[in-house]
Amino acid sequence: MCPPAPRPLAYHESNAAESAAADVKSGTRPDRDPETKLTATSAARPRGTRLPRQARRRQLLQAALEVFVARGYHAAAMDEIAERAGVSKPVLYQHFPGKQDLYLALLDESVEELIDTVRTALSSTDDNRQRVFATIRAYFEFVAAQSGTFRLVFESDFANEPAVRERIERADRKCAEMVSQVIKTDAGLGDEEAHLLSIGLVGMAQVSARYWLGTLGTIPREAAEQLVARLSWRGISGWPRTSDIPPSDAAGHAGTSRGDDPPTPAR
């Protein structure tokens, strides 16, 4: 006579099994560690089935993003992140040794998301006017995303930490470098001049988008994008594309005064 088939784990039991395995590995006992006991809140997710490692990591990162965006780094607690993910703290620590590790993992993703968004905008067309509009739109899209990812990159309350500051500066530097390369190639400016202009354009895009979000409802997003993009284009279009300059004038183009340059102050 065949033995009865093993009973499949119930919905809550499978997650408990994963927690128990993490408890054994970490040397803790769930019945002796009050911090692993969860309380139900409206934001907490129900405990689910056992997940593959990468799927569990993604779930934890999403829960952490929600908490960090809402509370900032310093006020966020690993207890709340675990609760929101629907796991015990040992499971959370199995994937991320500490709160800073979790924050940096999210920041890395956020920085790459911004860089990819700007790169896509710049490569979407060869028309420089459309490039400017696409780049401004990219910053507004990044800031307006429902996830609130931009707060980790642009408004972090943990920016005094060197590891955080390095990542934030990398985002600014990389985006400016991509814009600078386009300006240098098409306007024929030197490295330093092109980089300064790119810093100005990127800074205007970022600050304008964040300001717009703070006054949401006063100006429609598309109208706000158009305003900032038109301002940016009116400035940068003062430098004609090098391909449009007659060969006889190209050599003396870089660094020369244009008709709309401000007058030289009297000495």
C-alpha positions as CSV (number, residue, x, y, z in Angstrom):
1,M,0.0,0.0,0.0
2,C,1.5,3.3,-1.1
3,P,2.1,5.9,1.7
4,P,-0.1,9.0,1.4
5,A,1.4,11.9,-0.6
6,P,2.9,14.6,1.5
7,R,0.6,17.5,2.2
8,P,1.6,20.6,0.3
9,L,2.6,23.6,2.5
10,A,-0.2,26.1,3.1
11,Y,0.2,29.7,1.9
12,H,1.6,31.0,5.1
13,E,3.6,27.8,6.0
14,S,5.8,28.0,2.9
15,N,7.1,31.4,3.8
16,A,7.5,30.4,7.4
17,A,9.7,27.5,6.2
18,E,12.0,30.0,4.4
19,S,12.1,32.1,7.5
20,A,13.0,29.1,9.6
21,A,15.8,28.2,7.3
22,A,17.2,31.7,7.5
23,D,16.9,31.5,11.3
24,V,19.0,28.4,11.5
25,K,21.6,29.9,9.2
26,S,21.8,33.1,11.3
27,G,21.7,31.2,14.6
28,T,18.5,32.8,15.8
29,R,15.2,31.2,17.0
30,P,12.0,32.9,15.9
31,D,10.3,32.1,19.1
32,R,13.1,33.8,21.1
33,D,13.6,36.8,18.9
34,P,10.7,39.2,19.3
35,E,12.0,41.4,16.4
36,T,11.1,38.7,13.9
37,K,7.4,38.7,14.9
38,L,5.4,40.8,12.5
39,T,2.4,42.9,13.1
40,A,-0.2,43.4,10.5
41,T,-0.4,46.8,8.8
42,S,-2.3,48.1,5.8
43,A,1.1,48.4,3.9
44,A,2.3,44.9,4.8
45,R,2.2,42.2,2.1
46,P,0.8,38.8,3.1
47,R,3.4,36.1,3.4
48,G,3.6,34.2,0.2
49,T,5.1,31.1,-1.3
50,R,8.8,30.4,-1.3
51,L,10.5,32.4,-4.0
52,P,13.7,31.9,-6.0
53,R,16.5,34.0,-4.7
54,Q,16.4,36.6,-7.4
55,A,12.6,37.0,-7.1
56,R,12.9,37.3,-3.4
57,R,15.6,40.0,-3.7
58,R,13.5,41.9,-6.1
59,Q,10.5,41.8,-3.7
60,L,12.7,43.0,-0.8
61,L,14.1,45.9,-3.0
62,Q,10.7,47.0,-3.9
63,A,9.5,47.0,-0.3
64,A,12.7,48.9,0.7
65,L,12.2,51.5,-2.0
66,E,8.7,52.2,-0.7
67,V,10.0,52.7,2.8
68,F,13.1,54.7,1.9
69,V,11.1,57.0,-0.4
70,A,8.4,57.6,2.3
71,R,10.7,58.0,5.3
72,G,14.2,58.7,4.1
73,Y,17.3,56.6,5.1
74,H,17.6,57.6,8.7
75,A,13.9,57.1,9.7
76,A,13.6,53.8,7.8
77,A,13.7,50.6,9.8
78,M,14.6,47.1,8.7
79,D,11.6,45.9,10.7
80,E,9.2,47.9,8.6
81,I,10.9,46.8,5.4
82,A,10.6,43.2,6.3
83,E,7.0,43.6,7.4
84,R,6.1,45.4,4.2
85,A,7.8,42.6,2.2
86,G,5.9,40.0,4.2
87,V,9.0,38.2,5.5
88,S,10.9,37.9,8.7
89,K,14.0,39.9,9.5
90,P,16.3,36.9,9.2
91,V,15.1,36.5,5.6
92,L,15.8,40.2,4.9
93,Y,19.3,39.9,6.4
94,Q,20.0,36.8,4.5
95,H,19.9,39.0,1.3
96,F,21.2,42.3,2.7
97,P,23.6,42.3,5.7
98,G,22.5,45.8,6.8
99,K,20.3,48.8,6.0
100,Q,23.1,50.6,4.2
101,D,23.8,47.7,1.9
102,L,20.1,47.7,1.0
103,Y,20.1,51.4,0.4
104,L,23.2,51.3,-1.8
105,A,21.7,48.4,-3.9
106,L,18.6,50.6,-4.6
107,L,20.7,53.7,-5.3
108,D,22.8,51.8,-7.8
109,E,19.6,50.7,-9.6
110,S,18.2,54.3,-9.5
111,V,21.4,55.8,-10.8
112,E,21.6,53.4,-13.7
113,E,17.9,54.0,-14.5
114,L,18.6,57.8,-14.8
115,I,21.7,57.3,-16.9
116,D,19.8,54.9,-19.3
117,T,16.9,57.3,-19.5
118,V,19.2,60.2,-20.6
119,R,21.2,58.0,-22.9
120,T,18.0,56.8,-24.6
121,A,16.8,60.4,-25.0
122,L,20.1,61.6,-26.6
123,S,20.3,58.7,-29.0
124,S,16.6,58.9,-30.0
125,T,17.3,61.4,-32.8
126,D,20.0,63.2,-34.8
127,D,18.0,66.4,-34.7
128,N,19.5,68.6,-31.9
129,R,16.3,70.5,-31.2
130,Q,14.5,67.2,-30.6
131,R,17.5,65.9,-28.6
132,V,17.1,68.9,-26.2
133,F,13.4,68.3,-25.9
134,A,13.8,64.6,-25.4
135,T,16.5,65.1,-22.7
136,I,14.3,67.6,-20.7
137,R,11.4,65.2,-21.0
138,A,13.6,62.3,-19.7
139,Y,14.2,64.2,-16.5
140,F,10.6,65.1,-16.0
141,E,9.7,61.4,-16.6
142,F,12.3,60.3,-14.1
143,V,11.0,62.7,-11.4
144,A,7.3,62.0,-12.1
145,A,7.7,58.2,-11.9
146,Q,5.2,56.8,-9.3
147,S,8.0,54.8,-7.6
148,G,9.6,58.1,-6.3
149,T,13.1,56.7,-7.3
150,F,14.4,60.2,-8.0
151,R,14.3,61.0,-4.2
152,L,17.2,58.6,-3.7
153,V,19.3,60.3,-6.4
154,F,18.4,64.0,-6.0
155,E,17.1,64.3,-2.5
156,S,18.9,61.7,-0.4
157,D,19.1,62.5,3.3
158,F,22.2,60.2,3.5
159,A,24.3,62.1,0.9
160,N,27.0,62.8,3.6
161,E,27.9,59.1,3.4
162,P,30.9,58.8,1.0
163,A,29.5,55.7,-0.7
164,V,26.2,57.4,-1.3
165,R,27.8,60.7,-2.4
166,E,30.0,58.9,-4.9
167,R,27.0,57.3,-6.6
168,I,25.1,60.5,-6.7
169,E,28.0,62.4,-8.2
170,R,28.5,59.6,-10.7
171,A,24.9,60.1,-11.9
172,D,25.4,63.8,-12.4
173,R,28.8,63.3,-14.0
174,K,27.8,60.6,-16.4
175,C,24.7,62.5,-17.6
176,A,26.7,65.7,-18.1
177,E,29.4,63.8,-20.0
178,M,26.9,62.3,-22.5
179,V,25.3,65.7,-23.1
180,S,28.8,67.3,-23.3
181,Q,29.9,64.9,-26.0
182,V,27.0,65.9,-28.2
183,I,27.7,69.6,-27.7
184,K,31.4,69.2,-28.4
185,T,30.8,67.1,-31.5
186,D,28.1,69.3,-33.0
187,A,29.1,72.8,-31.9
188,G,32.9,72.4,-32.2
189,L,33.6,73.6,-28.7
190,G,36.5,72.6,-26.5
191,D,36.1,70.0,-23.7
192,E,35.8,72.5,-20.8
193,E,33.4,74.8,-22.7
194,A,31.1,71.9,-23.7
195,H,31.2,70.4,-20.2
196,L,30.2,73.7,-18.6
197,L,27.3,74.0,-21.0
198,S,26.2,70.4,-20.3
199,I,26.3,71.0,-16.5
200,G,24.0,74.0,-17.0
201,L,21.6,72.0,-19.2
202,V,21.5,69.0,-16.9
203,G,21.1,71.2,-13.8
204,M,18.3,73.2,-15.3
205,A,16.5,70.0,-16.3
206,Q,16.8,68.4,-12.9
207,V,15.9,71.4,-10.8
208,S,13.0,72.4,-13.0
209,A,11.5,68.9,-13.0
210,R,11.7,68.7,-9.2
211,Y,10.2,72.2,-8.8
212,W,7.4,71.3,-11.2
213,L,6.7,68.2,-9.1
214,G,6.5,70.2,-5.9
215,T,3.9,72.5,-7.5
216,L,2.0,69.7,-9.2
217,G,-1.2,70.8,-10.8
218,T,-0.3,74.4,-11.5
219,I,1.3,73.7,-14.9
220,P,0.5,70.5,-17.0
221,R,3.6,68.3,-17.3
222,E,3.8,68.6,-21.1
223,A,3.5,72.4,-20.9
224,A,6.3,72.5,-18.3
225,E,8.6,70.3,-20.4
226,Q,8.0,72.5,-23.4
227,L,8.8,75.7,-21.4
228,V,12.1,74.4,-20.1
229,A,13.0,72.8,-23.4
230,R,12.4,75.9,-25.3
231,L,14.5,77.9,-22.9
232,S,17.3,75.3,-23.2
233,W,17.1,75.2,-27.0
234,R,17.1,79.0,-27.4
235,G,20.4,79.0,-25.6
236,I,22.2,76.1,-27.1
237,S,21.0,76.7,-30.6
238,G,23.2,79.8,-30.7
239,W,26.0,77.5,-31.6
240,P,25.4,76.2,-35.2
241,R,26.3,72.6,-36.0
242,T,29.8,72.4,-37.3
243,S,28.5,70.5,-40.3
244,D,26.5,73.6,-41.2
245,I,29.5,76.0,-41.1
246,P,31.3,76.7,-44.4
247,P,34.8,75.2,-44.4
248,S,36.4,78.7,-44.7
249,D,34.8,79.7,-41.4
250,A,35.1,76.4,-39.4
251,A,38.6,77.0,-38.2
252,G,37.8,80.2,-36.5
253,H,34.4,79.2,-35.2
254,A,35.2,77.7,-31.8
255,G,35.4,80.3,-29.1
256,T,34.4,83.2,-31.4
257,S,31.9,85.9,-30.4
258,R,28.4,85.6,-31.8
259,G,26.0,88.4,-32.5
260,D,23.9,87.6,-29.4
261,D,26.9,87.5,-27.0
262,P,26.8,90.0,-24.2
263,P,29.0,93.1,-24.9
264,T,32.5,93.2,-23.4
265,P,32.4,95.4,-20.3
266,A,34.2,98.8,-20.7
267,R,37.5,98.9,-18.8
